[in-house]
Amino acid sequence: RHARVTLVSLTFVAAGIVLFRHANAAPTMLGAPAGAPAVEPTFTPAIQANPHATFHTSMGTFVAEIFVDSMPLTASNFLDLARTGFYDGLHFHRVIPGFMDQFGCPFTRDPLSPRAGTGGPPPGSTFVNLATGESIRRNADGTIPDEHTARISNAPGTLSMANTG
């Protein structure tokens, strides 16, 4: 069986998001109901310092804080891709039970595609760094510059971004 997502990810290369999970968690099958976005970013400055993304899946819904304050390029890239529907209808292309699930490749709209896990955002596309207002251009592979500004854990329950750097 193939995992399915709909909308969201932080992407450097291969547009991959990695969800780290507890060792006893069952493999995740994702997929929002027809017509619903997989992830809905929300930001309420008076209430929270960082936006949150709500992930709608066939296994339920979960909310994740997106760390714009400590990883502005990565978080801004993710939120832009989520808002534009980049992740809608995607399947997980890598599932390692007890460790992690990975999604974000546009080729996984067809879960049997031999290109699953190799795609990313449109080359040369742009997004706004939400911390600075600066326009950032994705490179010829659709990737963004490495961002090594914070030491954030990959503990169970966290989101991480695949990185080819």
Protein Blocks (a to p, Z undefined) as FASTA:
>chain_A
ZZddehiaddfbhpiacddddfkbccddddddehiafbdcdddfklpmbdcdddddfkbc
cdddddfklmmmlmmmmmmmmmnommgoiacfbdcehiaccehifklmpmkbckgoiacc
dehiacddfknopacdddfkopacdddfbccdfbehiacdddfZZ
